[in-house]
Amino acid sequence: MPKADINKAGWEQSEFPILCETCLGPNPFIRMSKQEFGRSCGTCARPFTVFRWNPGSGARYKTTVICQTCAKVKNVCQTCLLDLEYGLPTQVRDTALAIQNEAPTSDINREYYAQNMENKMEDGNQSLMQVGTRATSAGKEMLKQLARTNPYYKRNRPHICSFFVKGECNRGDECPFRHEKPVENSLSQQNIQDRYHGNNDPVARKILANHSEAQGLKPPEDENVVSEVSPLSGAVFEGSAQQTSLFLSSLPASATELSIRTDVINSLPQIPSSQLRSVVHVAKSRCAFINFKDRYSAERAAEAWANGLDMDSERVHVKWGRSKGPSKSATPTAGPSAVPAPA
């Protein structure tokens, strides 16, 4: 329904926020304040209805930071920006389900994009996460293992008192903030844009790294040696490049170099296709080496394939390429019939 004021045509009005169980709190009876157009959305910058409440005893007051349109597009909580179904950062969910982030990050396009998404959702789509996803059995299995099924109310604790950190707080036990020393690490460097768009989110990076290690895909400590297979003779070569190769085994019998490349690119929408250096397929052994241009891309691929890679409805096993030891020259270490082996 169009608003009377044409300047407020893109502004959002709502009656109740979209929240996860953790942010809502354990108390079934809470008092919530509502302020129409109280602030601009943290992602699309459009004014929206702001809600503020106290989740329970000993918790800090919480407020919504993004509008409902942006929350529905990503299926996230308006306050913590975690996925409503799995309780995970969007970067973890999008990596597991191979979802391409289409939301623009520039100030010029994001408001226009939000208005278009709002019109689409008015046609019947509750969330854009319901369509256009390439969910695989490996990705679903990964999310099922990582999902946070129980609320984590410790996240609602008050912030650390800045005066206590400086040694100037004189309120004692009456201070509503926590009297603790802050821990400086990568997790303390979080922001709304990275959390929402799933770019360089430190929490997501830690979750993905821990899961890949638990699945046996810990990045090798030796980053300077890589073994590779000659596409002509099948011999294993040693070089002084960075360890940027992943080994795929148990490939489908119908797999070809082109089909492997296509499946790899489709399963890694967060990595540009230009970062894929080469695909070396050994059809006789039903295995392949996936070579990336840098270590960063290889590690992101290993995290996405922690539970395997689905090709033609078959589960492909993934391991890091085996390092043969430091060698300054590329010298074949096996005969023409050699087959690449995983770590």
N, C-alpha and C positions, 0 to 999 in steps of 0.2 A: 504494500500500500504506500503510495508516494506521500512524503511528508509535506506539510504546508510550506515550510521554509525550504526553498530550493538549495540553499547552502548546506542544509543538513540532509540532503538526499542520500548520501553514502554513509551516514552515521548509523550506529547500531543501537537498538533498544532491545532489552531482554528482561525476563521476569525471574530467572534463576540461572545460576552459573553452571558450567560443565566442569565437574570436579571429580577427582579420584577419591577413593575411600580414605587414603592417608591424609590428604589435605582437609577433608571434611571433618576428620577427628572422630574419637570414640564416643563423644557425647551425643546422644540422640536429640537433645534439646539445645539448640544454639540460637543466639540472636545475631542476625545478619543485617548489616546496613547496606543500602542501595543508593547509588548516586548516578544519575543518568549523565552520560558524556563527561564522566569524572576525570578521564585521562585519555591519552592517545595509546593505541595498541602498540605493544612492543615490537611487532613485526611489520604490520602494514601501515602504522601511523594514523589510522582512522580513529576518531573519538568513539568510545563505546561505554556501556553501562558497567560501572565498577562495583564490585561487592567486597565487603570487608567483614570478617568475623574472627572469633577466637575459637580454635578447635577444641580446647579443653583446658583443664587445670595445668598450670605450669608451661603452657605453650604460648608462643608469640601470636600476635594478630597477623592474619594472613589476608591477602588481597589478590584479586585477579589481575593479571598483567598483559594478557592478550585478549582479543575479541573472540566471540563465539564462532565467527566465520573461519578465522585462522585455526581455531581449535578443532573444528569439524573437518577442515581440509586434511589435517595431519592426524586426527583422532587422538588428541592429547588433552591433558588437563589444562585449564586456563591459568593455573597457578604454578605448578611445578614443571609443566611441559613434558611430562612423561606419558608414554602410551597408556591409554585407558584399559586396554585388554591385557597387556603383558607387564605393565609397570616398569618398562625399560626406556632408556633414551631412544629418540627417533633414529639416531645413527645406528644403533644395534639392530633395531627392527628393520630398517631399510636395507642394511647390509645382508641380513639373513634372507629377506624376501626379494632381494634384487630390485628394489624400488628406486626409480630415478627421481631425484629432487627437481621438480619443475618450477618451484616458486622462485621468482626473481628476488634478488637481494638489493637492487638499486632503488633509491628513493623515487625515481621517476616511474617505475613500472609496478611496484608492489601494491599500491592502492588500486590501480586499474585491474591488476590480477585478482585482488581480493573481491572487488565488485563482480567480476565475471564468475568467480567461484561461488559467490553468494547466489547469483542467478541460476547457476547449474543445480545447486542444492535445493533450491525452491522447486525444481522440477521433479523431485522425488529422491535424489541421492542424499542419504544422510551423511555420508563421508566419501571422499574420493578414494579412500583406502579400499573401498569395496570393489572398485573396478580397476582394470589396467595393471594388475600385479601379476608377476610371474612366480607365484609361490610354488616352491618345490618341496618334496618330502624331506630333503635334507635341511632346508631352511626352516620348515615347521618344527622338525625335531630339535633343531638348535634353539628356537624360541621356547619350546616347551621345557628344555633343560634350564634356560636362563630366566624364565618368567618368575616374577615376584608375586606369589599368590596371596600372601598375607600383608596387611598394612604395616608400614614402618613409621610409627608415631614419633620415633626419636628425631625424625626429620623436622618436626614442628617445634623443636626447642628454640628458646630465645637466642638471638645473636650474641656474640661475644662483646662484652662491654669495652668500648674503645678507651674509656678513661682508666679502667683497670689495667689495660695493657701499658698505658703510660704511667701507671702508679699514682693516679690522681683521683680515683673514685673513693668517695667518703660516705657512700650510702650503705655499705655493708650488706647485710642479709636482705635489706629492703630494696636493693637494686633489682629491677626486673630483668636485667641482662645477665648472661653467664660470666662468672669470674674464672676464666681459663686463659691460658696462653695459646694464641693461635698457632696452628701448624702450617708452615709455609711449604706447599708442594704444588704439583700440577693441578690437583683437584680444587685448589683455592682460586684458580684462574678460570672462572666460568662466567658466561654471559648468555643473554636470552637468544641472540641471533644464532650463535653456534649450536645451542641446545635445540632450537626449533628446526633449523635447516639441516642439522646433522653433519656439521662441518667442524672437524678438529675439536670435538667434545671430549674433554679429558676423562670424564666419567665413562663414556662409551668406549674410549680407547682402552681403559683399564679392564673393563668387562670383557671386551673381545680378546685382548691379549691373554688374560687369565684363562679364558675358555679354550683358546687354541693350544695353550700349553697343556691344559688338562687332557686334550684330545691327542697329544703327542706331536703337535706341530710347533714346538718351541723353536724360534729362530736360531740357527746355528751360530755359535760364538765366533767362528772364523768367517768374517765377512769378505775376505780377500781372495778366496779360492772357489772356483766353480768347475764342475765337470760337465761336459757337453757332448752330445752325440753328433757325429758327422752325418748330414742327410744323405750323403752319397755312399759311404762305406759302412756306416753304422758303428765306427770305432769311437771310443770314449776319449775325449781330449781334455787336457788340463790347461787352465789359463790363469792369469793373474787379475781377472776381473772380480767384481764384487759377487757375493753369493746371491744371485737373483733368479734362480731356477727352482721350479716346483715340478715334482715327478708325479705323473698320473698313471695309475695301473688299473687293471681290470676294465679296460675300455670296451665298449660294445663292439661286436664283430663288424658292424656296419660303419664304424667311425672312420672318417677321413680327416686329413689335415684341415680342410675347409670347415667341416662340421665341428671339429674340436675348437677351432678358432672362433666360430660363431657362438658356440655355447659358452666359451670363456668370456667373450666380450659381453654377452647378454647377462651373465651372472655377476658381472662386476661393473654396474653402471656408474659407481662412484670413481672408477679409475678410467681416465681417457684411453681410448683404443690405441692412441699413438704410443702409449707406454708399453705396449706388448711388442717386444723385439722380434721374437720368432717362436714358431711352434714346430718341434721336431717329433714327427710321428713314426714309430716303429710298428708297422702293421702286423708283422710276424709275431711279435711278443705282446701285442695289444697294450702298448704303453706309449707314453709321450713325455717330452720335456716342454714345459711352458717357461719361456725365458722373457723376463721383463728388463726394462732399461735401467731401473734403479732398485735399490734395496727397499725403499719405502713402498713401492707398488707391490713388490713380492710379499712383503709382510701383510699388507692389507688384503691381498688375495688369499693368503694362508688363513687369516682370521675369518674371511667370508666362507672358506671351504673347510672349516674345522670339522664339520660333520660329513664331509664328502661333497662330491659334485654329481648332480643328476644329469645323465646323458641318455636320451632315448629310453627313459623309464628304468634305467639301470644306475646303481650307485657306483661311482668311480672313487677309488681311494687316492688320497693326496698325501704326499710327503715332500720334505725338502730334498733337493738334489744333493747327491753325495759328493763331498769334497775329497779329492784324492791326495791332498797335501800340497804344500807350496811349491810351485814350479814357475820359473820365469819365462819359459817358452812353451808354446802349445805343442805338446808331444803326445802322440797316440799311446795309450796304455793298454789297449786291448786290440784283438784282431778284428777283422771285418764282421765276425759273427757276434761281437760283444753286444751286450744288452745293458742299458743304463739301469742302475740299481738305486733304490731309495736310501735315505739316510738310516 
